[in-house]
Amino acid sequence: MPNNNASYPEMVAKSTAIVEAFTPELYAYLLSLMPTPQSYAESHNRFEESYAASLKGDPEKVKAYEAERHALDVAISVLQGVAKAVTIKDPKVPKALGVGFVTEKAPPSTVILTVPHEFKVTYDPLGQITAAVTRVPGAKGYQVWACEGDPNVESNWRLVASSPNCRGIVIMGLNRGKPNWLRIRAMRGTGAGPWSNCVTLPT
């Protein structure tokens, strides 16, 4: 918000510093940091495609999914920040951009994700595998990871499913010719909660 209590000398000093720094070159650079409608749509599409590919369990595809997720998070954060900044001139911008919640002041998040309980995996005669777990308070999503080798070796684990729901989580990309260890954790943004108990899915 503007500092309406600043004195004339204070305002002049502040504005003079901005006049000297706010060159056409800096203005062009600031605009280059903003996602364009085209670049944002492309980032969104890459994120959706990489998620579908990551469900097959390929470690490189999982890595690509995480990279595209981070890129989309950055673009969303930039747009939210700009929308919030310009509300001083037009309060309708955040809503028009679809990020109206940025103007709401929420208390600092103190949510601590807990261990998921009653993790269960079921499959039907057609081979579709689904997972379910009791809801974790404060969770915004859930990740299921699988391991075909020694479950005590962390590098053997890979992401096989992500879902905003705690039930009916479809798991794909498992090698059913080998026993699989499965575990689940709750997610909140980029923060992850502790792992559940492991469940063994036989061949």
ABEGO torsion letter per residue (X at the ends): XBBAABBAAAAAAAAAAAAAABBAAAAAAAAAABBBAAAAAAAAAAAAAAAAAAAAGBAAAAAAAAAAAAAAAAAAAAAAAAAAAAAAABAAAAAAAGAAAAABBBBBBABBBBBBBGBBBBBBAAGBBBBBBBBBBGBABBBBBBBABBAABAAABBBABBBABABGBBBBGBBAABBBBBBBBBBBEABBBBBBBBBBBBX
